[in-house]
């Protein structure tokens, strides 16, 4: 075995193969055996060698397997980061080899699904005892103490767990179950974290979609606390102006409501008053829901000239709400204008932003919807790689005034979407010598 030291009899089933670094390149298996044997009998030593050299030279590291797990752990406790061998500048590094994964519990733990709710822990142990020693068996139970129809089993070794999966997965359908038994490795912490991040990203995207679809202002109720906070910040300085504008808009649209009951408009105004005057209370989102229903009811979806006139009158105060509620009337027309212009339109000095770390799937519409609550957006663009036609994950938003740009920076710089945190900063001045 390429000079490796090995015995014919086998180590214990739970023995660990250890990786050892920071050993002299001149050492052979004989010296290494003398180093390790004080901690227990050695089953195998294998020095890693560079095969490109002739003869192959040691890389200064090896694998060692003791007969017992206990000996390996004792050697690790005595040597790792403690003992420095002659001629070496750093102490020995000793840890379970990657292939072993330290025989951690999560690598030997199985999830058993579609289990009859009549089974107890002992029944499960009996079912799986043929595959090896079971260290733990636990049935998941609800607050009432009744089985939820699934269990966890931890075997002594990963090999036992693998054999149990091969033999038992979907092998039978238990009493009271709609499908065959499920036997698989339990989710590791890494699996759980990855799934949590995926769910978070999916939720964020869904919430953004909700907030940008006509008739879905109620979707704001599920937005993250950060978004609610920035919405509050964006509207707090113009609450009275907003309410004044809302009244104008409602009045302007009553004429277009084609006989709509005036009580609906009154209900709308009451809802808007609740949303505007009490936005710092999340319960006020119920008022914003009234805006959703009320505006739809009084004819804003018909896209008439009267509607647009009323919107224009009210926009200085209501743009934070219109941004969420009226994408079809505002954002799409802006994007059409932007496309027709064929070039990036800029606002005045200090009103133009660069946004970095955008999610790959974000387009012009998404970035526009995200930054509309802070002011009048004159252009919004995500940069696309011409070769791949994919987003470069950064974009450009321009307002018609610097105050809106600063509000957007304060609220959105560092805002988390899924696994990304936005970086929002002012576009550098044309006079600045640094490129952007």
N, C-alpha and C positions, 0 to 999 in steps of 0.2 A: 504493500500500500504506500508506495512512494516514500519509503523510509518511516512511515507513521508507526507509532507504537500501539499495538492493539492486542486484545486477548480474545480467546475463543468464547468464553462464557459471556452472558449478557448482563448489562447494568440493570438496576431497578427500573420498573416501568415509568416512574416519575422522575428519573434522572434528568439533569439539565446539561445540554451542551453549552459550554461557556466560550466566549470570545475573549482572548487576552492580547492586549497591545502593550507597546513600550517594553519589549524584550530585546536583548542584544541580537543583532543579525548573525553573530558568530555562534550563538547557542544551538545545540542539537536537541533532539528529543530526550537524550540522556540527562542533560542539565535541567531541562524543564521538568522531567519526572522527579528529580531530586527536589526541585522547588515546590512541586504540588503535593508530593506524597505525605508530608507531615499532616495534611488535612484529611487524608483518606485514600483508599486504594484507587488508582487511576486506571480507567478502562481504555482510553484512547487519547493520544496526542497527535495532532496534525499541524505541522508548521506550514503557513502559507508561503509559497515560493513564486518568484518571478520566472516564468517558463521561457521568457524571451532571452534569458542569459544561459550560457553554457559553461559550467553546470548551473542549474537553476539556483538562484540566491534567495535566502530568507528575506521576507518583507518586514521582519521585526514584529510579527504577530502570529498567533496560532489559535487553534481550537483545542479545548481539553474537555473530556467527559469523564467524570468520576462515576464509580459504581452506585453511589447514593446521592440523592438530592442534598442531604444534610452536609456532606463533605464539600460539595460545590459552593453552597452558601457560606460555609465557614471559611473557605479559601477566599471567597469574594470579600467577606468582612475583614479579613486579615491583610489582604493585598491591595484591593482597589483604592487608588488615590492615597495609599499609605506607604508601601514599600517601593523604593527606587533601586533598581538593579545596577550593578557596577557598570560604569561607562555610559549610563543613560542620564538624561537631563530632567526627565519627568517620571512621576510614579507610575506603576503598573495600572493599566485600565482593564478591568475585568467585569464583564456583564454577560447575561444570557445572549446566545447567538440569535440573530434576527429570526432564523427558522424556528427557534424555540418559543419566541414571544413570552419567555419567562414562565411558560405553562400557566399563565394567568387564568383566574377563574373565568373571565369573560370569553376565553378561548375554549373552554370546556363546558360551557353552560348552554343548555338547550331550551328552546321555547316549545311547548307542546300545546297545540290548539285543537279545537273540536274534540274536547274531552267530555265524556258524559258527566253531567252535573251530579250524578249519584256517586262518582268515584271520590275516594279520599286519598291522602298521601300514600298510605300503605298499598292501595290498589295500583297506583302509578309505579311505585317502587318495584312491585312484583312484575309488572308489565315490562320494565326496562332492566331488571337485574341481570338478565342473561348477557348484557353487553359489557359488564364490568362493574367496578365498585362505584356506588353512588354516594357522593359526599353530602348532597343536599337535595331535598325534594320538597317543593312548595306549591300548593294550589292557590291561585289567585281568588280571593273572596271579596265580596262587596261588604258595605257597612253592616249589612244584616247577617254576615257570617256565612252566606250561601256561596257556593262555588260559581265562578264566572265562566266555567267551561274551559279553562286553560291553566297551564302549570309551568314551572321551571324545574329543570333537573340539572345538577352539576355532577359530572363524572370526574374520576381521578385523572384521566388523561384525555387529550383531544382525540386520540385514535378511537377510544371507546365511544366518544360522542359521535364521531363520524360513522362508526359501524351502526350505531343506533338509528341515525338518520337514514342510512341506506336500507336498513331492514324494516323500519317502522313507518316512514313517511308515506301517507296515503295507503297504508296497508289494510285498513279496516275502517268501517263507519260505526262509531260507537252509538249506544242507545241514546235517543233524543237529539242526535246531531244531524244537521242537514247535509253535511259533506264529510269526506274521509278525514282521518286524523292528520294534523299538520305537525311535522317534526323538523325543526330547523335550528341553526345556531341563534341564540338570543342576540338581540341588537347590542352592540358595544356602545360605550359612551360616545365614541366618534360617530357611529351610525346615527345615534339619537341627535347629536349636535348638527350633523349634516342635514338631517330631515327637518330639524327645527328651523334652520336657516332657509331651507327650500320653502317651507311653509310660510315663513315670515316674508320672503320675497314675493311669493304668490299672493299673500294677503295685501301687501303694499301695492302690487300691481292692480289687484282687483279693486282696492279702495280708490286708487287714482282713476281707474276706469269708471267707477261709480260716480265719482265727483265730476267727471267730464262727459257724462252722458245725459242728454236732456231728460228731465223727469226723475233724476236720481240724486237730488240734493240730500235726501234722507241718508244716502250712502255715507255722507260726512260723519254720521254718528259713529262709524267704525274706524275713523282715521286715527292715526297714532297721536299720542299726547303732544308730540313735537308739532304736528301739523295744526292741531287745534290751537296750540300756543301761538304759532306764527299767524294764524288766521285772526286770532284775537288782537295780536300786536298790530297787524295791518289795518284793522278796522277801528281800534280804540281811539285814534286821533281824529276820526271823522264820523263818529257815531251820529252826532246831531245832523251833520250835513247829509249823511246817508239816509237818515230817516226822512229828512225833508225831500231828498231826491226820490225816495220810494213813494212818498205821497204823490209827488208830481207824476211819477210813472204810472201809478195806479189810476190817477185821475185821467191821464192821457189815454189809458187803455180801456177805460170804462166805455168810451164811445165805440170801441171796436168789439165789445163783448157780445154783440148781437143779442141784446135782451138778457144778458147774464144777470142773475139776481144780485142786487147791490149788496146783499148781506155777505156774499162770497168775498167781495172786495173788502168789506169791513173786517171779515175774518182774516183776510190776508194781511191787512194793516196791523191788526192786533198781533198776529203771529210775527210779523216783521218787527213790531215794537219790542216784543219779547226777545227776539234774536239780537236786535241792535242794542238795546239798552242793558241787556244782561248777558252779553256774550261770555263774560268771565265765568259764568255758571254753565257747565256743560249741559245742564238740563234745558238751556235755552235753545239747544239744537231742535227741540220739539217745535219751537217757533220758526226755525229755519225750514222745518218740514212743511209748515203752513205756507211759507213762501213758495216752496216747490209746487204744492197743489194749487195754491191761489193763482200764481202767475200763469200756470198752464191753463187754468180755468178762464182767465180773462183775456185770452186770445193772443198771447205773445208768440205762440207757435205759428201763427198764420203768416208772419214775415211781411206784413203790410207796411206801407210808408208811414202810417200813423204810429205803428209800433216802434219803428226805428226813430221817429221824431221824439217819442216819449223817452226812449232809451237814451237818446242824445241829451235830452234835458236832464235826465237823472244821473247820467254816467259818472259825473264828478263825485257823487256821494255813494253810488251803489255798485261801483265797479268790482268791489270785493265779492259781492253776491252774484253779480251778473257773470263774473268770471267762472264761477262754479256752475251756475244754472243755465247759462245761455251760450254754450260753445258753438252751437250751430249758427247763431246770429252774429257772433263776434269773431271767434278764433278762426273758423273756416274761411270767412271773408278776408281776414288778415293774411292767412296763408295763401289764399288765391292771389291777393294783391302782391304778396312777396314773390310768388312764383312768376307773376306777370312782369314784375319789375326786372327779374332776372339777375339782380345783384343785391348784395346785403345792404339793407337800409340802416343807417346809424342814427342814434339820437344825439343830443348835444354833449359837450364835454362832461365827463363824469357820470353819464347815464347809460354807458355801455358795459356789459358784463361778459366775462368768460366763465363758463361753467365746466368744470372737469369732473371726471369719475362718474359720468352718466352710465346707467345700465345699458348694455349693448343693444337692447331692443327698443330703447327710447328713440322716437322720431321727433320731427318738428312740432307736431301736435302735442306730444307729451310734455316737451319742455315749455311750450307756450302755456299750457294749462297750469303747469306747476308755478310759473312766475307771474301769471296774470293777477293774483290777489294783491300785488304790491303797487300796482299803478298801470298806466296806459302803455302797453307794449306796442312798439312800432315795428319790431321784427324779432323773430326767434328762429334759430337755425341750428341743426345738429350737423356736424361736419362728417362727410361720407368719404370713405376711401374709394377712389375712382377705379382702382383695380378690382377690389373685392366687392364693391358696392355695400360694404358693411360700415356701421357707425365707427368713428374713431373714438367714441366715448367722451367727446367734449363738444361744447356748443357755444352759442353766442346769443345773448338777449339784449335788446336795446329798449329803453324807456324814453318817454319824451321829457323826462326831468331827472336830475341827479338825486332828488330826495327819495324817489321810488327805488332807484338803484341801491341806495344805502340801506333802505328798509329790507330789500331782498337779500342783500349780503348778510345783514344781522340775523335774519330769520333762517336763511337757507344754507349758509356756510357751515359745513359739518352735519347737515341734515342726512340721516341715514335712510337709504332705500335698500332693503335686503342686506347684502354683505358690503355695500359700498357707502362711503360718506362723501357727499358732494363737496367740492371745493369751488367757492364762488368768489370772484374778485373782479375789480374794475379792469377793463381793457386799458392798456397803457396808452398814454397820450401820443399823438402823431409826432410830437416834438421829442419824445423820448428816444434816445439813441438805441435802446435795447430792442431787439426784435421780439415779436410775439407770435 
